[in-house]
Amino acid sequence: MKKYKHKNTDYIATETSSGNNYKVVEPKNFTIPKWIIENSNDWEEVIEKEYEILSFSNSKNLIWNRAKDDRFDAKWQMYRPTEEESLKEKGIIIHSIKRRSDGEVFSVGDKIDGNCGKNQEIVAIDTDWIYYKFNNGKQGVYTYWLKDIKKSECFLFITEDGVEIYDKNEKLFEVILSTYHLNENIPYTACNDVSDKLKDSYPSLVFSTKEAAQKWIDENKPQYSKKQVINILRGFDKEINEFMYEEEELQYSEYIEKYKNNENIL
């Protein structure tokens, strides 16, 4: 459907389904015959772009959203700029944009997929380009055409070692907290922490690799008796001390021996 904008008032008239009239919704609802709109010097046709800007923002995270009259409103703000005014305004940037071909909306901060990779973050939006950065730490900002991107799938959850999981069938590694047992290569849907029947009775932690899971077990599973711990702290059991601490670190037994010799305690 065609659209026309009044040159003086910025009213937008949209062609009706009958094709005989144009309808203006804001600020008042009224209808104008087609022959008047299309043959008047007071109205100009609005050429539809491949995109529609939905919102603008500034450095203070104040967001102006498109209103029905195609001006932009922000909470507690009297200033209601047009799209053209917003694009020229210093310090105001495009926050979200809609692709007309499929109605998909992209906003700053969204994760997108393109021919250069997946799960890349949008850092800025222009009328022709989407600016993004890689999720792998690669430096710099890069660009896509709006038509060449799609939204990344939402991840299901993040593992204990910080990996985002998207596929329910991806093989994971689960540590049962009550027993420190390691379940290897199981799908996400089989993990206790997502099962309503098991997550309360058998809580668990999920890792992306066996190495990460095993490291957590080694660092958290109780391995020594109370007597052994006391002996370690007192410096009696040097064999366990040598097992527990790296060579470059001062071993507890050595530290306590020095402390005892100097202070005569313990």
Secondary structure, 3 states (H helix, E strand, C coil): CCEEEECCCCCEEEECCCCCEEEECCCCCEEEEHHHHHCCCCEEECCCCCEEEEEEEECCCCEEEECCCCCEECCCCCCCCCHHHHHHCCCEEEEEEEECCCCCEEECCCEEEECCEEEEEEEEECCCEEEEECCCCCCCCEEEEHHHCEECCCCCEECCCCCEECCCCCEEEEEECCCCEEEEEEEHHHCHHHCCCCCCCCCEEEECCHHHHHHHHHHHCCCCCHHHHHHHHHCCCHHHHHHHCCCCCCCHHHHHHHHHHHHCCC
